[in-house]
Amino acid sequence: MAHGTATAAFSAQAGVFDAIDGANPLIGWVRDRVREQALATMKPGDTVLELNAGTGIDSVYFAEKGMRVCATDGAPGMVDQLRSKQVRVPHVDLEVTACSFLELERLGDRRFQHVFSNFGGLNCTDRLDLVLMGLDRLLLLGGTCTLVIMPRFTPWELLSALTGNFSLAARRWRTAGAEAKVEGVPFQCHYYAPRYVRRHLGPGYTVEAQRALSFFVPPPYKEGFMDRWPITFKLLERIEDHLASWPLIRGGGDHFVITLRKLR
């Protein structure tokens, strides 16, 4: 799912990843909106390359929608889970390849109509520019990439300064990245603005859609919020779904999702 020590972290979590995902409705809330944006550019029969596919939750979903999906990940534990899941869905067109997003040259001369990456897996490298170069090489003319990335600005972490948690409030602004932990394994996480993605993909791309994720709605680590404050959640949900694509908001949040089309 990621690179370097993040590979070990996500390998360690692979066996419980689906259970964690399924038990957190805030993760599902984000995933639904990401899928809606990605599917707007896809049709059955299209080829999809998923980067940092994890256990294949989204890969299986797109394959069941009729897409031909190549799911890739660099974490051995995640690849094992992917291959196990692949056996359980023989009725869909799902291919599994052990490949880090920093090793996309291993895919050779293959080309895809869509590239997809969810939940900030691309934040696990300080060389996102190299990933985007590899992505551009693999994407067919007229194709799209839908990427979910963690930006520097998220109101929920900045608000933590009000409770004295200045480390959390400032972590995304550190130039060298910030330490994250999964299953007790530390790794560096780096944060990127939408303009970074647009700049390194180059002028041959146009933005099809972009929106903030968990800008007003609590981010997934605020587990239990939906159950404890359902009325407040519904209000925040309406606000976010109305404002998430506005210029001053769409590049922030716990994540943002951007879809770009390759024109030349």
C-alpha positions in Angstrom: 0.0 0.0 0.0 2.9 2.3 0.4 6.7 2.5 0.3 9.6 2.1 2.7 8.7 1.4 6.3 5.1 2.1 5.4 5.2 -1.2 3.5 5.9 -3.0 6.8 3.2 -1.0 8.6 0.4 -1.8 6.1 1.6 -5.4 5.8 1.1 -5.7 9.5 -2.4 -4.4 9.3 -3.5 -6.4 6.2 -5.2 -9.2 8.1 -7.5 -6.8 10.0 -7.8 -4.0 7.4 -11.2 -5.0 6.1 -12.7 -5.4 9.6 -11.4 -1.9 10.6 -12.8 -0.5 7.3 -16.2 -2.1 7.8 -16.6 -1.1 11.4 -16.1 2.7 10.7 -19.0 4.4 9.0 -17.0 7.6 8.5 -14.6 5.6 6.2 -17.6 4.4 4.3 -18.9 8.0 4.0 -15.7 9.1 2.3 -15.4 6.0 0.2 -18.9 6.5 -1.2 -18.1 10.0 -2.4 -14.8 9.0 -3.9 -16.4 6.2 -5.9 -19.2 8.4 -7.1 -16.6 10.8 -8.6 -14.5 8.1 -10.1 -17.4 6.2 -11.6 -18.6 9.4 -13.4 -15.7 9.0 -15.9 -15.9 5.1 -16.2 -18.0 2.7 -18.1 -18.2 -1.1 -18.2 -15.3 -2.7 -20.1 -12.9 0.2 -19.3 -9.4 -0.7 -17.9 -8.6 0.6 -14.4 -5.2 0.5 -12.7 -5.4 0.9 -8.9 -2.4 2.1 -7.1 -1.9 1.1 -3.4 -5.0 -1.1 -3.7 -4.6 -2.5 -0.2 -6.9 -5.5 0.3 -8.8 -4.6 -2.9 -12.0 -3.1 -1.4 -12.2 -0.6 -4.3 -10.7 -2.9 -6.9 -13.4 -5.5 -6.4 -16.1 -2.8 -6.3 -15.0 -1.4 -9.7 -14.6 -4.9 -11.2 -18.1 -5.8 -10.0 -19.3 -2.7 -11.9 -17.9 -4.2 -15.1 -14.5 -2.6 -15.3 -11.3 -4.6 -16.0 -9.1 -3.9 -13.0 -5.4 -4.3 -12.3 -4.9 -4.0 -8.6 -1.4 -3.2 -7.5 0.3 -2.8 -4.1 3.8 -2.9 -2.7 3.0 -4.3 0.7 3.4 -8.1 0.7 0.6 -8.5 3.4 -1.8 -6.5 1.3 -1.0 -8.4 -1.9 -1.6 -11.7 -0.1 -5.1 -10.4 1.0 -5.7 -9.2 -2.6 -4.9 -12.6 -4.0 -7.1 -14.3 -1.5 -10.0 -12.0 -2.4 -9.4 -12.5 -6.1 -10.0 -16.2 -5.7 -13.4 -15.5 -4.0 -14.6 -13.3 -7.0 -13.9 -15.4 -10.1 -16.8 -13.9 -11.9 -15.1 -10.5 -12.2 -12.1 -9.2 -14.3 -9.6 -8.6 -11.5 -5.8 -8.9 -11.9 -3.4 -8.6 -8.9 0.2 -7.4 -9.3 2.7 -6.9 -6.6 4.1 -3.5 -7.6 4.9 -0.3 -5.6 3.7 3.0 -7.1 7.4 3.9 -7.3 8.1 0.9 -9.6 5.4 1.5 -12.2 8.0 0.8 -15.0 7.5 -2.9 -14.0 4.2 -2.8 -15.8 6.0 -2.4 -19.1 4.2 -1.1 -22.1 0.7 -1.6 -20.6 -1.7 1.3 -20.8 -5.0 2.0 -19.0 -8.0 4.2 -19.4 -8.2 5.1 -15.8 -5.8 5.2 -12.8 -7.2 5.3 -9.3 -5.7 5.7 -5.8 -7.7 6.1 -2.6 -7.2 7.2 1.0 -3.9 9.0 0.9 -1.7 6.0 0.0 0.3 8.4 -2.3 1.2 10.5 0.8 3.5 7.7 1.9 6.3 9.0 -0.4 8.2 12.3 -0.7 8.6 11.7 -4.4 5.0 12.0 -5.6 6.5 13.8 -8.7 8.0 10.4 -9.8 4.7 8.6 -9.2 2.9 11.1 -11.3 5.4 10.7 -14.1 4.9 7.0 -14.0 1.1 7.5 -13.9 1.3 9.7 -17.0 3.2 7.1 -19.0 0.6 4.4 -18.2 -2.5 6.5 -18.9 -4.1 6.4 -22.3 -4.9 9.7 -24.2 -8.4 10.7 -23.1 -8.1 8.7 -19.9 -8.6 9.9 -16.3 -6.9 9.6 -13.0 -8.8 9.9 -9.7 -6.5 10.5 -6.8 -7.3 10.9 -3.1 -4.6 12.8 -1.3 -4.1 14.4 2.1 -3.4 18.1 1.9 -1.8 20.4 4.5 -4.9 22.2 5.5 -7.5 20.4 7.5 -9.8 22.3 9.9 -10.2 19.3 12.3 -6.5 19.1 13.0 -6.0 22.8 13.3 -8.9 22.9 15.9 -7.0 20.5 18.1 -4.8 23.5 19.0 -7.7 24.7 21.1 -7.3 21.7 23.3 -3.6 22.2 23.6 -2.6 19.5 21.1 -0.3 21.7 19.1 1.7 18.8 17.7 -1.4 17.4 15.9 -2.3 20.9 14.8 1.1 21.5 13.1 2.0 18.1 11.8 1.0 18.6 8.2 3.0 21.8 7.9 6.4 20.2 8.6 8.5 20.4 5.5 10.1 17.0 6.1 6.7 15.3 6.6 5.2 13.9 9.8 5.5 10.5 11.5 2.5 8.3 11.3 2.0 4.8 12.8 0.0 1.8 11.7 0.0 -1.3 14.0 2.8 0.4 16.0 5.1 0.7 12.9 6.2 4.3 12.3 6.7 5.8 8.8 6.8 9.3 7.3 3.8 10.9 5.7 4.0 13.8 3.3 1.3 16.3 2.4 0.4 17.8 -1.0 -1.8 20.5 -2.5 -3.9 20.0 -5.7 -1.6 22.4 -7.5 1.3 20.1 -6.9 -0.5 17.3 -8.7 -1.5 19.6 -11.6 2.0 21.0 -11.9 3.7 17.6 -12.0 1.2 16.0 -14.4 1.8 19.0 -16.7 -0.4 21.1 -19.0 -1.7 18.2 -20.9 -4.4 17.5 -18.2 -7.6 19.2 -17.3 -9.4 19.0 -14.0 -12.7 17.1 -14.4 -13.8 17.3 -10.7 -12.3 18.1 -7.3 -13.8 18.2 -3.8 -12.8 18.2 -0.2 -13.3 15.1 1.9 -14.0 15.5 5.7 -13.6 19.3 5.7 -16.8 19.9 7.8 -17.7 16.2 8.4 -15.4 14.6 11.0 -12.5 12.6 9.5 -12.5 8.8 9.9 -10.3 8.9 13.1 -13.2 10.6 14.9 -14.9 7.2 15.4 -18.2 7.2 17.1 -19.2 10.7 16.1 -22.0 9.6 13.9 -23.5 7.5 16.7 -23.1 10.1 19.4 -24.2 13.2 17.5 -26.4 12.0 14.6 -28.2 15.3 14.1 -25.0 17.3 14.1 -23.5 14.8 11.6 -26.4 15.2 9.2 -26.1 19.0 9.3 -22.3 18.8 8.7 -22.9 16.3 5.9 -25.4 18.7 4.1 -23.0 21.6 4.5 -20.0 19.6 3.1 -21.9 18.1 0.2 -23.0 21.6 -0.8 -19.7 23.4 -0.3 -17.0 20.7 -0.9 -16.3 21.8 -4.5 -16.1 25.5 -3.8 -12.7 27.1 -4.7 -11.5 27.9 -1.1 -12.6 24.5 0.2 -12.0 21.9 -2.4 -8.2 21.7 -1.8 -8.5 21.1 2.0 -10.0 18.6 4.4 -8.6 15.4 5.8 -8.3 14.4 2.1 -9.3 15.8 -1.2 -10.2 13.9 -4.3 -9.2 15.2 -7.8 -10.0 13.7 -11.2 -7.9 14.8 -14.2 -8.3 13.9 -17.8 -5.3 13.5 -20.2 -5.9 15.6 -23.3 -2.4 15.3 -24.9 
